[in-house]
Amino acid sequence: MRYLTINHCSLADDAAYCCMVGDEKCTTELFVKEPPVLIVKTLEDQMVMKGERVELECEVSEEGANVKWEKDGVELTRDESFKYRFKKDGCKHVLIINEATKEDCGHYKVKTNGGESMAELMVQEKNLEVYQSIADLTVKAKDQAVFKCEVSDENVRGTWYKNGVEVKPDARINITHIGRVHKLTIDEVKPEDEGDYNFVPDGYAFNLSAKLNFLEVKIDYVPRQDPPKIHLDCVGRTPESTIVVVAGNKLRLDVPITGDPAPTVVWTRGEKASSVKPDGGEKEGPTSSWTLKDGQVITEGDGRVHVETTKGHCVFTIEGAERQDEGIYSVVVRNAAGEDTADINVKVVDVPDPPQAPRILSVGEDSCVVQWDPPLFDGGQPVIGYVLERKKKRSYRWMRLNFDPYTETTYEAKRMIEGVEYEMRVYAVNSIGMSRHSPASQPFVPVAPTSEPIGLCVDDISDTSISLKWRAPERIGSAELEGYGVEYCKEGTDEWIPAIEGLTDRTSLLIKGLTTGDKLQFRVRAHNMAGPSAPATLAQPVTIREIMQRPKIWLPRNLRQTLIKRVGDTVNLMIPFQGKPRPKVTWSKDGEPLNPKLVSVRNSDIDSIFFIRTSERIHSGRYDLQVQIENVEDTASVTLQIVDVPGPPQNMKITDVWGFNVALDWKPPKDNGNSEITGYTIQKADKKTMEWFTVYEQYRRTNCVVSDLIMGNEYVFRVFAINMVGFSPEPCNTKDSAYIQKTGIAYKPPSYKEHDFSQAPKFTHPLVNRSIIAGYNTTLSCSVRGIPKPKVTWYKNKMDISNEAKYRMLSKQGVLTLEIRKPCPFDGGVYMCKAVNDSGEDVVECKLEVRSQITKEEKKSE
């Protein structure tokens, strides 16, 4: 055996290969096929803003493999504008879209010869959102004024204007842009700085405006015993002034006060200022107080709280306001001349709490309806809407479904891929911002309901039940069919009542327990994961009552004539009938009641089964079937004929012999096998050999003449009877024989000289000289002919080797083979084969050269 092994097969090895030995050769062809390239990492859905760069990335199982990109079923190529770029990095393949537009929305697919992956790209228009607008300011001379705003895009630049004139930075005015925050800072405010300030983002048709009010400080002569006064600015001196602060921001209450001597300031949270007693006593309840005297904080309840005073001002500050900081803050100023009080209501607003996990109400072919509950806490501001996101179950990338807040709590998500598992989550949005996301919904798969069942009809009906049947829907879809729901509705009402609890897997149903006389409409719906399909209904309502039907036997066409069976066959007849109510079924044979030991009968509502396991001749006869309902009946008859092979013919005899002819005669058999005799087979036999030869087949008469007999022979005859089953098991033989007389002509056989076929041995194919390698079995072959078969002897260097174990001699059809097992150099020499018989002998010889093997060291030295 010779083997050719190709390691690490490649496409370059696809070719035809030929093996040659001497002048003989054989050829085979090797086809090399590329292994399938699998997608190891699938594409991810993406949502980008208009003008952004998009990279759709996947990873395949083989480096340098070819992939094909498609958008909405159309193959992508490198067009003239170089809109699409295709990048390969080892096993990674990337589709790059520079400056995405709305036209780039769609489903992108990557294909290999072993799989495919799909993802959706959504492109949204850029909408600049204002997270924090600039606010009106009231400042005093030499103070600092800071206008600050925050937008959603940190790359957006803008311009500041004062009374319509662009503001230029100088030694006092500083303009900064850090990330999404834009600031205009004015140091040492002067009266001419008062005015309307606007910030206009570049590229957007809107602006943010605020007003700077300059507060002039008038110095009046104040008597030394001036009672303390609280001067609230901006909100006015109302009994309760409300200040709104966003959670996380600084709460700063700046209260102008006057009084001489300098008054002591007491801040209290949790009660009205009127409840603070002059001696510092407080009513019962959870309160906090902070006291300043001569500019020193006497008590401080929280490290985040800072209280400071300047000339004419008392400032109360809370760093990073929280929800628990909300409440009524009271300020009391006292000196020897009297006291003054004021209450400030502080409201802390925040983003809402996250909603609860959304619920999937229903799914469609590429959509779903999701519902959720509003958050338990709205953050102190009304919820203006919700933002939804979805992702594939096996992905980590969430895709936003809407950018503008959606006001309802039920949303229909579309543009999903049927058969892919998804999850949903929801954010709540108020005027402050967006909440944290809700927990993810239960995973769901978009599937479409099946089409409606077809062929709904009434199979049977009685006084209290009805049987319905239908066929499966034409379109089932990617989800499994869970079953069918059957309902009925009474005419004149809209209430559909389930016929059974749950679903049925079968396409037929018997509904029992109905009221006689009710007129009902029925419908059937197919159910899968997406819910019920459209219903299949009957054309018109059905009245529940027994339908009287006359008895009628539907005798099959093949039973309207005699049914013929062979002995031992099985007889199984099913005869359908109709009739309501259920008719009485009676069988009889030849006018007598049927013997149950001979025939088995099984009756149902619609048919009767007649069964004989092993038929006998006694089963032949006429069987009558009667179906009867009260005085109305119908009958039918079936004739059964059980047939068998016939008996042998009778009294066969020779009636006359003349010349080369013999006349025969016989009688029909006593038993015809319950079937008509269709013919006879006549045979003759020479008495010397008793070999039977057929003379006539399918012979109809009971006498015949046998001709062309041989003179001098004595003959006997026999006959077989034939019917539709076959031949009679035994023949009828003639008792006498018929001798054909000779006419006196003697036959003298010719004499022949026996031919001599003997032949001296002669080699038709000689031995061939050979050169072989030591250690490998080899054979020497030649062919010889001769009659009688010659005796063959093998010699090596004229020495007989017939009894040596190293050699094996084979002879088959004149081909002589000498097998030498693992020869060594000493086995070389002259081999001779000698063939001898009584007619002579012949010899053939050859030379055998045995070469030693070449070792690996010798090969290397060469």
C-alpha positions in Angstrom: 0.0 0.0 0.0 1.2 3.5 -0.8 -0.2 6.7 0.8 0.0 10.3 0.0 -0.7 12.6 3.0 -1.3 16.4 2.7 -1.0 18.2 6.0 -2.7 21.6 6.5 -4.7 21.4 3.3 -5.3 24.7 1.5 -7.2 25.8 -1.6 -3.9 25.5 -3.5 -4.1 21.8 -3.1 -7.3 21.6 -5.1 -6.0 19.5 -8.2 -5.9 16.2 -9.9 -3.4 13.6 -8.5 -1.9 10.7 -10.4 0.0 7.6 -9.1 2.2 5.7 -11.6 3.7 2.2 -11.3 5.7 1.3 -14.4 3.4 1.8 -17.4 0.2 1.7 -15.2 -1.3 4.7 -13.6 -4.4 5.7 -11.7 -5.8 9.2 -11.2 -8.0 10.9 -8.6 -9.2 14.5 -8.1 -9.1 16.4 -4.8 -11.7 19.1 -4.1 -10.8 21.5 -1.3 -13.7 23.5 0.2 -13.4 26.5 2.5 -14.6 25.7 6.1 -17.7 27.8 7.1 -16.9 31.1 8.7 -19.0 31.6 11.9 -19.9 35.0 13.5 -18.5 34.9 17.0 -19.6 38.4 18.1 -22.8 39.7 16.7 -23.7 43.3 15.7 -25.2 45.6 18.3 -28.1 48.0 17.8 -27.0 51.6 17.8 -28.6 55.0 18.2 -26.6 58.1 17.2 -27.1 61.8 16.6 -27.1 63.3 13.2 -23.6 64.0 11.9 -21.9 61.5 14.3 -19.6 58.7 13.2 -21.0 55.1 13.3 -19.0 51.9 13.6 -20.8 48.6 13.3 -18.5 45.9 14.5 -18.6 42.1 14.4 -16.1 39.3 15.0 -15.8 36.1 12.9 -14.1 32.8 13.5 -11.3 33.0 10.9 -8.8 35.8 10.1 -9.0 37.3 6.7 -12.4 35.8 5.9 -14.6 37.6 3.4 -17.9 39.1 4.6 -20.8 40.8 2.9 -22.6 43.9 4.3 -26.2 44.7 3.5 -28.6 47.5 4.4 -32.3 46.6 4.3 -31.5 43.7 2.0 -29.3 45.7 -0.5 -25.5 45.0 -0.6 -23.3 47.9 0.4 -20.2 48.8 -1.7 -17.6 51.6 -1.7 -19.5 54.3 -3.6 -18.0 57.4 -5.1 -18.6 59.5 -2.0 -16.9 57.0 0.2 -19.8 57.1 2.5 -19.2 53.5 3.6 -15.8 52.2 4.7 -15.1 48.5 5.4 -12.3 47.8 7.8 -10.6 44.4 8.6 -8.5 43.8 11.7 -7.8 40.1 12.1 -11.1 38.5 12.9 -12.8 41.8 13.4 -14.8 43.5 10.6 -16.1 47.0 10.9 -18.5 49.0 8.8 -17.8 52.8 9.2 -20.3 55.5 8.3 -18.9 59.1 8.5 -21.4 61.8 9.4 -24.6 59.7 9.7 -27.8 61.1 8.3 -31.5 60.2 8.6 -31.2 58.2 5.4 -28.8 55.9 7.1 -31.5 54.5 9.4 -32.4 50.9 8.8 -31.4 47.3 9.5 -27.8 46.4 8.7 -26.8 42.8 8.1 -23.4 41.1 7.9 -23.2 37.7 6.1 -20.6 34.9 5.9 -20.8 31.5 4.4 -21.6 30.1 7.8 -24.1 32.6 9.3 -25.4 36.2 9.5 -26.1 38.9 12.1 -28.4 41.9 12.0 -28.6 45.2 14.0 -30.7 48.3 13.8 -29.3 51.8 13.4 -31.3 54.8 14.4 -30.2 58.4 13.7 -31.8 61.3 15.7 -31.7 65.0 14.9 -29.6 67.1 17.3 -31.8 68.9 19.9 -29.9 71.1 22.3 -31.4 70.8 25.8 -30.9 73.5 28.5 -30.1 71.8 31.7 -29.8 75.1 33.7 -30.8 78.6 32.4 -29.3 81.9 33.5 -31.2 83.7 36.4 -31.9 87.3 37.2 -29.4 88.8 39.6 -29.6 91.7 42.1 -26.1 92.8 43.3 -24.6 95.7 45.1 -21.7 97.9 44.2 -18.3 96.2 44.3 -20.0 92.7 44.4 -19.5 90.0 41.9 -22.2 89.0 39.4 -22.1 85.5 37.8 -24.4 84.4 35.0 -24.3 80.6 34.5 -26.0 78.2 32.2 -25.6 74.6 31.2 -26.6 72.9 27.9 -26.6 69.3 26.7 -23.7 69.5 24.2 -20.3 70.3 25.5 -19.0 71.2 22.1 -21.5 74.0 21.5 -20.1 77.5 21.8 -22.0 80.7 22.3 -22.0 84.5 22.5 -23.0 86.8 25.4 -24.9 90.0 24.7 -25.8 93.0 26.9 -28.8 95.0 25.7 -28.2 93.5 22.2 -24.4 94.4 22.1 -21.9 91.6 22.2 -20.0 91.4 25.6 -16.2 91.4 25.2 -14.0 90.1 28.0 -11.7 92.7 29.8 -10.1 93.1 33.2 -13.5 93.0 35.0 -15.5 90.8 32.7 -14.5 87.1 32.3 -16.2 84.6 29.9 -15.5 80.9 30.4 -16.7 77.7 28.7 -15.9 74.4 30.7 -17.7 71.3 29.3 -21.4 72.0 29.1 -21.2 75.1 31.5 -21.0 78.6 30.1 -20.2 81.5 32.6 -20.2 85.3 32.4 -18.5 86.8 35.5 -18.5 90.6 36.3 -16.2 91.7 39.1 -16.8 94.9 41.1 -20.2 95.6 39.7 -20.9 99.2 38.7 -24.2 101.0 38.0 -23.5 100.9 34.2 -23.4 97.1 34.3 -27.2 97.0 34.9 -29.2 95.7 31.9 -30.5 92.7 30.0 -28.0 89.9 29.3 -28.5 87.2 26.7 -26.6 84.0 25.8 -27.0 82.7 22.2 -25.7 79.2 21.4 -23.9 79.0 18.0 -26.0 77.3 15.4 -29.3 77.3 17.3 -32.2 79.8 16.9 -32.9 80.5 20.6 -31.3 82.4 23.5 -31.2 82.5 27.2 -31.9 85.9 28.9 -31.7 87.3 32.4 -31.6 90.8 34.0 -28.9 92.3 36.2 -30.3 94.7 38.8 -27.9 97.1 40.6 -28.7 97.7 44.3 -27.8 101.1 45.5 -26.8 101.2 49.2 -28.0 104.3 50.9 -26.3 105.4 54.1 -28.8 106.9 56.4 -28.2 108.2 59.9 -29.5 105.5 62.3 -30.1 106.3 65.9 -28.1 104.1 68.2 -31.2 102.5 69.7 -32.7 101.4 66.4 -35.0 98.3 66.7 -33.9 95.5 64.5 -35.6 95.1 61.1 -35.6 92.4 58.5 -35.6 93.6 54.9 -36.5 90.7 52.5 -35.5 91.4 48.9 -36.9 90.0 45.6 -39.8 88.1 47.1 -41.1 91.0 49.2 -42.1 91.1 52.8 -44.8 88.5 52.9 -45.8 86.4 55.9 -44.5 83.3 54.1 -42.0 83.5 51.3 -41.3 80.3 49.3 -37.9 79.6 47.8 -37.4 76.7 45.5 -34.0 74.9 45.3 -32.9 72.0 43.2 -31.5 69.0 45.2 -27.7 69.0 45.2 -27.4 72.7 44.7 -26.5 75.3 47.4 -29.3 76.8 49.4 -28.4 80.4 50.2 -30.7 82.7 52.2 -29.4 86.3 52.2 -31.5 88.4 54.6 -30.8 92.1 54.9 -31.1 93.3 58.5 -30.7 96.6 60.4 -30.6 97.5 64.0 -28.4 99.2 66.5 -26.8 97.8 68.5 -26.0 94.8 66.2 -28.9 92.3 66.7 -28.5 88.6 67.5 -29.8 86.4 64.7 -31.6 83.1 65.4 -32.4 80.7 62.5 -34.9 77.9 63.2 -36.2 75.1 60.9 -39.4 73.1 61.6 -41.6 75.8 63.2 -43.0 79.3 62.8 -40.9 82.2 64.0 -43.8 83.1 66.4 -43.1 79.9 68.3 -39.5 81.0 69.3 -39.7 82.6 72.7 -37.6 85.6 73.5 -35.6 83.7 76.1 -34.7 81.0 73.5 -37.3 78.4 74.6 -38.9 76.3 71.9 -42.1 74.4 71.6 -42.0 70.6 71.4 -41.3 69.1 68.0 -38.4 68.2 65.7 -36.6 71.6 65.1 -33.1 72.8 64.4 -31.7 76.2 65.4 -28.7 78.3 64.6 -27.8 81.4 66.6 -25.3 84.2 65.7 -24.1 86.8 68.2 -21.5 89.3 67.3 -20.7 87.3 64.2 -20.1 84.0 66.0 -22.2 80.9 65.5 -23.4 79.9 68.9 -25.2 76.6 67.9 -25.0 74.6 64.6 -27.0 71.5 64.0 -25.5 70.2 60.7 -22.0 70.3 59.2 -23.5 71.3 55.9 -25.1 74.4 57.4 -23.1 77.6 57.5 -24.4 80.9 59.0 -22.5 84.1 58.6 -23.2 87.8 59.0 -21.9 90.9 57.4 -22.8 94.5 58.0 -26.5 94.7 57.2 -26.8 91.1 56.0 -27.3 87.7 57.5 -26.6 84.7 55.2 -27.8 81.2 55.8 -26.2 78.5 53.6 -26.8 74.8 53.2 -24.3 73.0 51.0 -25.8 70.3 48.7 -29.5 70.6 49.6 -31.4 67.4 50.2 -35.0 66.4 50.4 -35.0 66.4 54.2 -33.9 70.1 54.1 -37.3 71.1 52.9 -39.5 73.0 55.4 -40.1 76.4 57.0 -37.1 78.4 58.0 -37.7 81.2 60.6 -35.3 84.0 61.3 -35.5 86.1 64.5 -33.3 89.2 65.1 -33.2 90.8 68.6 -31.4 93.6 70.3 -32.1 95.8 73.3 -34.5 97.9 71.2 -36.7 95.1 70.2 -37.0 92.2 67.7 -38.2 91.3 64.2 -39.2 87.9 62.7 -39.7 86.4 59.2 -40.7 83.0 57.9 -39.2 81.6 54.7 -40.7 78.4 53.1 -38.0 76.4 51.4 -39.0 73.7 48.9 -36.4 71.2 47.6 -37.2 69.7 44.3 -35.4 66.7 42.7 -35.7 64.3 39.8 -38.4 61.7 40.3 -37.9 58.2 41.7 -37.5 55.5 39.1 -40.7 53.9 37.9 -41.4 50.2 38.7 -40.4 47.5 36.3 -42.6 47.9 33.1 -45.0 45.2 32.1 -45.4 43.7 28.6 -49.1 43.7 27.8 -48.9 42.2 24.3 -46.5 41.4 21.5 -46.8 41.6 17.7 -44.7 40.5 14.8 -42.2 43.4 15.2 -43.7 45.3 18.1 -44.9 45.2 21.7 -47.2 47.2 24.0 -45.5 48.1 27.3 -47.1 49.6 30.4 -45.7 51.0 33.7 -46.9 52.8 36.9 -45.9 56.4 37.7 -43.0 56.8 40.2 -44.0 56.8 43.9 -42.4 60.3 44.3 -42.4 62.9 41.6 -39.4 64.9 43.0 -41.7 67.8 44.0 -42.4 68.7 40.4 -45.0 67.1 38.1 -43.8 64.3 35.9 -43.9 65.7 32.4 -43.2 62.4 30.6 -41.2 59.3 30.3 -38.2 58.0 28.2 -38.1 54.4 27.2 -35.1 52.2 26.2 -34.8 48.6 24.9 -32.1 46.1 24.3 -31.6 42.6 23.1 -31.4 40.1 25.9 -27.9 39.0 25.1 -26.6 42.5 24.4 -25.3 45.2 26.8 -26.3 48.2 24.7 -29.6 50.0 25.5 -31.2 51.9 22.7 -33.4 54.9 23.4 -36.9 54.8 21.8 -37.9 58.4 22.2 -36.1 61.7 22.9 -39.1 63.9 23.7 -40.9 62.9 26.9 -43.8 60.6 26.3 -46.8 61.6 28.5 -48.8 58.4 28.7 -47.9 55.2 30.7 -48.6 52.8 27.8 -46.3 52.8 24.8 -46.2 50.7 21.6 -42.5 49.9 20.7 -42.0 49.1 17.0 -39.2 48.2 14.6 -38.1 45.0 16.4 -36.9 41.7 14.9 -39.3 38.8 15.2 -38.0 35.9 17.2 -35.3 37.9 19.1 -35.6 38.3 22.9 -35.8 41.9 24.2 -36.0 43.8 27.5 -37.5 47.2 28.2 -36.9 49.9 30.9 -38.3 53.4 31.6 -37.1 56.8 32.9 -39.4 59.4 34.5 -38.8 63.1 33.6 -39.9 66.2 35.4 -38.7 69.9 35.0 -35.6 69.1 37.1 -34.3 66.2 35.0 -34.5 62.5 34.4 -34.7 59.8 37.1 -32.7 56.7 37.3 -33.9 53.9 35.1 -36.4 51.4 36.2 -35.7 47.7 36.6 -35.7 45.8 33.3 -38.9 44.1 32.2 -39.3 40.4 31.9 -37.7 39.2 28.7 -40.1 38.9 25.8 -40.0 37.8 22.1 -41.9 39.7 19.4 -44.1 37.2 17.6 -47.3 37.6 15.6 -50.5 35.7 16.4 -51.3 32.9 14.0 -53.9 33.2 11.3 -57.4 32.0 12.1 -58.2 28.3 12.1 -59.9 27.2 8.8 -62.7 24.8 7.9 -64.8 25.1 11.1 -67.9 23.0 10.8 -70.4 20.9 12.8 -69.4 17.2 12.8 -72.4 15.9 14.9 -75.2 17.2 17.1 -77.6 15.8 19.7 -80.0 17.1 22.3 -77.3 18.1 24.8 -74.0 18.1 22.8 -72.3 19.2 19.6 -69.2 18.0 17.9 -67.0 20.5 16.1 -64.0 20.1 13.9 -61.6 22.4 12.1 -58.1 22.5 10.5 -54.9 24.1 11.6 -54.2 27.8 10.6 -52.4 28.4 7.3 -49.8 30.6 9.0 -48.4 29.7 12.4 -45.2 31.9 12.6 -42.0 31.5 14.5 -43.7 30.7 17.9 -45.1 27.3 18.7 -48.9 26.8 18.6 -50.0 26.4 22.2 -53.5 25.1 21.4 -57.1 26.2 20.5 -59.7 28.0 22.5 -63.3 27.2 21.8 -66.1 29.5 22.9 -69.8 29.8 22.3 -72.3 32.6 22.6 -76.1 32.4 23.0 -77.9 34.2 20.2 -79.0 37.7 21.3 -76.1 38.2 23.8 -72.5 39.3 23.5 -71.1 37.0 26.3 -68.7 34.4 25.0 -68.4 31.4 27.3 -65.4 29.0 27.2 -66.5 25.6 26.1 -63.6 24.0 28.0 -61.1 25.1 30.7 -57.8 26.0 29.1 -56.8 25.0 25.5 -57.1 21.8 23.5 -54.3 20.4 21.2 -56.7 18.6 19.0 -58.6 19.9 15.9 -62.0 18.5 17.0 -64.0 18.9 20.2 -67.2 17.4 21.7 -69.0 20.0 23.8 -71.5 18.4 26.3 -74.0 19.7 28.8 -75.8 22.1 26.5 -79.4 23.1 26.8 -81.8 21.5 24.3 -83.3 24.2 22.0 -80.7 26.9 22.6 -79.5 28.7 19.5 -75.7 29.1 19.8 -72.9 30.6 17.8 -69.4 29.0 18.1 -65.9 30.3 17.4 -62.4 28.8 17.6 -59.1 30.8 18.1 -55.6 29.6 17.8 -53.2 30.6 20.7 -49.4 31.1 20.7 -47.0 33.3 22.7 -48.5 36.4 21.1 -52.0 35.6 22.2 -55.2 34.5 20.4 -55.6 34.7 16.7 -58.6 36.1 14.8 -61.6 33.8 15.5 -63.1 31.3 13.0 -66.9 31.3 13.4 -69.7 29.3 12.0 -71.7 30.8 9.1 -74.9 30.9 11.3 -76.0 29.9 14.8 -76.8 26.2 15.5 -79.9 25.0 17.3 -79.1 22.3 19.9 -81.5 19.4 19.1 -81.3 15.9 17.9 -81.8 15.6 14.1 -84.0 12.6 13.1 -82.3 10.7 10.3 -83.8 7.6 8.6 -81.7 4.5 8.8 -79.7 3.9 5.6 -76.9 1.3 4.8 -74.1 2.5 2.6 -73.0 -0.8 1.2 -69.5 -0.5 -0.5 -69.4 -1.1 -4.2 -67.0 -4.1 -3.9 -69.5 -5.9 -1.6 -72.5 -5.7 -4.0 -71.1 -8.8 -5.8 -69.9 -12.1 -4.4 -66.9 -11.6 -2.1 -64.4 -14.5 -2.8 -61.8 -15.4 -0.2 -59.4 -18.3 0.1 -59.4 -20.7 3.0 -57.3 -19.3 5.8 -57.7 -15.6 4.7 -58.9 -12.9 7.1 -62.2 -11.4 6.3 -62.6 -7.8 7.6 -65.6 -5.8 6.3 -66.6 -2.3 7.5 -70.1 -1.3 6.4 -71.1 2.3 7.1 -74.6 3.4 7.8 -76.6 6.4 9.1 -79.5 7.0 11.4 -80.4 9.0 14.4 -81.0 8.2 17.1 -78.6 5.3 17.0 -80.2 2.4 15.1 -80.4 -1.3 16.2 -78.0 -3.4 14.1 -78.7 -7.1 13.4 -76.7 -9.7 11.4 -78.0 -13.1 10.1 -76.7 -15.9 7.8 -79.0 -17.6 5.4 -82.0 -16.5 7.5 -80.5 -17.8 10.8 -79.1 -15.8 13.6 -75.3 -15.4 13.4 -73.2 -17.8 15.4 -70.8 -15.6 17.5 -68.3 -18.4 17.7 -67.8 -18.3 13.9 -68.0 -14.5 13.2 -67.1 -11.4 15.3 -69.2 -8.3 14.9 -68.5 -4.8 16.4 -71.0 -2.0 16.0 -70.7 1.8 16.5 -72.9 4.8 15.8 -71.9 5.0 12.2 -70.7 1.6 11.0 -70.6 -2.2 11.7 -67.5 -4.3 11.4 -67.7 -7.9 10.3 -64.6 -10.0 11.1 -63.4 -13.5 10.5 -59.9 -14.2 11.7 -59.3 -17.5 9.7 -61.9 -18.3 7.1 -63.2 -21.9 6.4 -65.5 -23.4 3.8 -68.3 -23.3 6.4 -68.2 -19.5 6.4 -69.5 -19.4 2.8 -73.1 -18.1 2.4 -75.3 -15.0 2.4 -75.1 -12.6 5.3 -77.9 -10.1 5.9 -77.4 -6.8 7.7 -80.4 -4.9 9.2 -80.5 -1.5 10.8 -83.7 -0.4 12.5 -85.0 2.7 14.2 -88.5 1.9 15.7 -90.6 0.8 12.7 -88.2 2.1 10.0 -85.5 -0.3 8.8 -83.0 -0.8 6.0 -81.3 -4.1 4.9 -78.4 -5.2 2.8 -76.8 -8.6 1.9 -73.3 -9.7 1.5 -72.5 -13.0 -0.3 -69.3 -14.6 0.9 -67.6 -17.5 -1.0 -64.7 -19.3 0.6 -62.8 -21.3 -2.0 -60.1 -24.0 -1.8 -58.1 -26.2 -4.3 -60.1 -28.9 -5.9 -59.9 -32.7 -5.4 -58.2 -35.0 -7.9 -60.1 -36.1 -11.1 -61.6 -39.7 -11.1 -61.3 -42.9 -13.1 -58.7 -41.9 -15.6 -58.2 -44.7 -18.2 -56.7 -45.5 -21.6 -59.5 -46.1 -24.1 -57.4 -46.8 -27.3 -53.8 -47.0 -28.6 -52.9 -46.8 -32.4 -49.7 -45.9 -34.1 -48.0 -43.1 -32.1 -51.3 -42.0 -30.4 -53.1 -42.9 -27.1 -56.8 -41.9 -26.3 -57.5 -41.0 -22.6 -60.7 -40.5 -20.6 -61.6 -39.4 -17.0 -64.3 -37.9 -14.8 -64.4 -34.5 -13.0 -63.4 -34.4 -9.3 -66.0 -35.0 -6.5 -64.9 -31.8 -4.7 -64.4 -28.7 -6.9 -63.1 -26.5 -3.9 -66.3 -24.5 -3.9 -65.2 -23.0 -7.2 -65.7 -23.8 -10.9 -63.2 -26.2 -12.5 -61.4 -24.0 -15.1 -59.4 -26.8 -16.8 -57.1 -29.8 -16.5 -53.4 -30.5 -16.9 -52.5 -33.8 -18.6 -48.9 -35.2 -18.3 -47.1 -38.3 -19.7 -44.1 -40.3 -18.5 -41.8 -43.0 -20.0 -41.9 -46.0 -17.8 -38.1 -46.3 -18.0 -37.3 -42.9 -16.6 -40.6 -41.8 -15.0 -39.9 -38.2 -15.9 -43.2 -36.4 -16.3 -43.8 -34.0 -19.2 -46.9 -31.8 -19.7 -49.0 -32.6 -22.7 -51.9 -30.2 -22.2 -52.5 -27.2 -19.9 -55.9 -25.6 -19.1 -57.6 -28.4 -21.1 -61.4 -28.0 -20.8 -62.8 -31.4 -21.8 -62.6 -34.7 -19.8 -61.0 -36.7 -22.7 -58.1 -36.2 -25.0 -55.7 -37.8 -27.5 -51.9 -37.8 -26.8 -49.9 -37.9 -30.0 -46.2 -38.0 -31.2 -45.2 -40.8 -28.8 -41.9 -42.6 -29.4 -42.0 -46.0 -30.9 -40.9 -48.8 -28.6 -41.5 -46.8 -25.3 -44.1 -47.7 -22.7 -46.1 -44.7 -21.3 -48.2 -44.0 -18.2 -50.5 -40.8 -17.8 -51.9 -38.6 -15.1 -54.3 -35.6 -14.9 -54.6 -32.6 -12.4 -57.8 -30.5 -11.9 -57.5 -26.7 -11.8 -59.8 -24.0 -10.4 -59.2 -20.3 -9.5 -57.2 -21.3 -6.4 -54.8 -23.7 -8.2 -54.0 -27.3 -8.9 -55.5 -30.2 -7.1 -53.0 -31.5 -4.5 -53.0 -35.1 -5.9 -53.3 -36.2 -9.6 -55.4 -39.1 -11.0 -53.1 -41.7 -12.6 -53.9 -44.4 -15.3 -53.9 -47.9 -13.9 -52.5 -49.4 -17.2 -49.7 -48.4 -19.5 -49.6 -47.9 -23.2 -46.8 -49.6 -25.3 -45.9 -48.1 -28.7 -45.1 -51.0 -31.0 -41.9 -51.1 -33.1 -42.1 -51.4 -37.0 -39.0 -53.6 -37.5 -36.2 -51.0 -38.2 -33.0 -51.7 -36.1 -30.8 -48.9 -35.0 -27.0 -49.3 -35.3 -25.1 -46.7 -33.4 -21.9 -45.2 -35.1 -18.4 -45.9 -33.7 -16.0 -43.0 -32.9 -12.2 -43.0 -32.2 -11.5 -41.5 -28.8 -9.5 -38.2 -29.1 -6.2 -37.8 -27.2 -6.3 -34.5 -25.3 -2.9 -34.9 -23.5 -0.4 -32.0 -23.8 3.1 -31.5 -22.6 3.7 -28.6 -20.1 4.4 -25.2 -21.6 4.9 -21.8 -19.8 2.7 -19.2 -21.4 4.1 -16.3 -19.3 7.7 -16.5 -18.1 9.3 -15.3 -14.9 10.7 -11.7 -15.0 14.0 -10.5 -13.6 13.4 -8.2 -10.5 15.3 -5.9 -8.2 13.7 -5.4 -4.8 14.5 -3.7 -1.4 15.3 -5.9 1.5 12.6 -6.2 4.2 9.5 -6.1 2.0 7.6 -9.2 0.9 7.8 -9.9 -2.8 6.4 -12.4 -5.3 7.5 -14.1 -8.5 4.7 -15.1 -10.9 4.4 -17.2 -14.1 1.7 -19.2 -15.9 1.7 -22.8 -17.3 -0.6 -25.1 -19.2 -0.6 -28.9 -19.7 -2.8 -32.0 -19.7 -2.9 -33.7 -17.4 -2.1 -31.0 -14.8 1.7 -30.8 -14.4 3.6 -31.1 -11.1 5.4 -27.8 -10.3 8.7 -27.5 -8.4 10.5 -24.3 -7.4 14.4 -24.0 -7.3 16.8 -21.3 -6.0 20.3 -21.6 -7.5 19.2 -25.1 -8.7 18.3 -26.1 -5.1 14.8 -27.4 -4.3 13.1 -24.9 -1.9 9.7 -26.6 -1.7 10.0 -27.4 2.0 11.5 -24.2 3.2 9.2 -22.1 5.5 10.4 -18.8 4.1 8.7 -19.5 0.8 5.1 -20.0 0.0 4.0 -21.6 -3.4 0.5 -20.8 -4.8 -1.2 -22.2 -7.9 -4.6 -21.0 -9.2 -6.0 -21.6 -12.6 -2.5 -22.2 -14.1 -1.0 -19.1 -12.5 2.0 -20.0 -10.3 3.2 -17.6 -7.6 6.2 -17.9 -5.3 6.0 -15.5 -2.3 9.3 -14.6 -0.5 8.7 -13.3 3.0 10.9 -10.3 4.0 13.8 -11.1 1.8 17.4 -10.2 2.8 20.4 -9.7 0.5 21.3 -13.4 0.8 17.9 -14.3 -0.9 19.1 -12.9 -4.2 20.0 -15.4 -7.0 18.5 -17.4 -9.9 15.0 -18.8 -9.3 13.7 -21.5 -11.5 10.2 -23.1 -11.9 9.9 -26.6 -13.4 6.6 -28.2 -14.6 6.4 -32.0 -15.3 3.6 -34.4 -16.5 3.4 -37.7 -18.5 3.8 -35.9 -21.8 7.0 -33.9 -21.0 8.4 -31.0 -19.0 9.2 -27.3 -19.3 11.4 -24.9 -17.3 11.5 -21.1 -16.8 13.9 -19.0 -14.7 14.7 -15.4 -13.6 17.2 -13.4 -11.6 16.3 -11.7 -8.3 18.4 -8.8 -6.9 17.8 -7.8 -3.2 19.1 -4.3 -2.3 19.8 -3.3 1.3 17.8 -0.4 2.8 19.3 3.1 3.0 19.4 4.5 6.5 18.6 8.1 7.5 22.3 8.8 8.3 23.3 7.7 4.8 20.6 10.0 3.3 22.0 13.0 5.3 25.6 12.3 4.2 24.5 12.2 0.6 
